[in-house]
Amino acid sequence: MKNLGQMMKQAQQMQAKMAELQDKLAESEMTGAAGGGMVQVTMNGKGELRAVKIDPSLLTPADAEVLEDLVVAAANDAKAKVESHVAEEMQKLTGGLALPPGMKLPF
């Protein structure tokens, strides 16, 4: 029973660290870019969109479709950066413990 109590204590510590990490991630921001930086999208660590910057030269009716594609590309770039950052932080938190695919913390 001593091991079970110790495991429960470790699980509670992990849960507290996860809550702290989630707060930290919410404050971090990643910026994705497309079109050589002409379109930039900034997201926080939770994947929430925070800002969009568009070079004024793209704001013409003739370039509307190009602009739409660049916004999507920049958002996907930002999302990939967020996911990579989250994975790195999770690896630090779990000490390299590999979780089964699809399993997310906190439970």
N, C-alpha and C positions, 0 to 999 in steps of 0.2 A: 504494500500500500504506500510505502514511502516514495517509490518511483512514480506512482500515479499522482501523488500530491506535487511532486517536483515537476512532472510533465504539465500539470494544470497551471502551475505557477509560470512555467516557461511559455505556455500558450497565452496567458494573460499579458505577459511582458511583450510577446510578439504582437498581440492585438493593440497594445498601447503604442508600440513602435509603428504599426501600420497606420494608426490614426494620425500620428505625428507626420509620417511620410505623406499621407494624403493632403494634409494641410500645407506641407512644404511644396508639394507638386502643384497645388492650386495657385500658389504664389509665383511659381516659375513660369517663364514664357519662352516659347520657341518661335522663330520666324522662318517661314518657308518663302521661297522666291521662284519666280518664273519669268521668262522673257528677259533674261540678263539682269534681273532685279527691277524690271519695270513694274512688276506687280509683286507685292509682298503681303503675306497674311501672317498674323501673329495669333497664336493659341496659347492658352495656359496648359499646365500639366494634366488637366482633366479633359483636354480636348475642346474646351470652350473657346469660341472665336472671340478675340479681343480687339483686333484692328485689321483694317485693310488699307493698303496704300497703293495708289495707281498713278503712274506717270501721266501727267496731263496730255502728253502727245498721243496717248491711246484713247482719249475721250472724243472720238469722232464717230458719227453714225456708220461710216464705212468700216470702222474697225470693231464694231460691236461684237461680232462673233469671235474675233481673235481675242478680244478682252475677256469675254466669257470663258474661253478655253484657258487663258492664262490665270484667271482667278481660280478655276478648278485645279489647275496644275500646282499653283502656289499653295492652295489649301491642302492638297495631298502631300506636298513636300513638308509642310508644317506638321501635319498629322504623323508622318513617318518619323520626324525628328522627336515629336512628343513621345511616341511609342518606344523609340530607342532610349530616350532619357528615362522613361518609366521603367523599362526593362533593366537598365543599368542600376537604378536606385533599388529596385526589388532584389537584384542580385546581391547588392551590398547588404540589404536588410536580412536576407535569408542565408547569407554566408555561402552563396553558391549552391544552395539546395535546389535541385532541379524539381520543379513541380510538374505533375502530369499535364499534358496538353489540355487546355480548356479550363484548368483549375485556377481560380483567381483568389487572391487574398484581399481583404478578409473574407472568411468563409461565408 
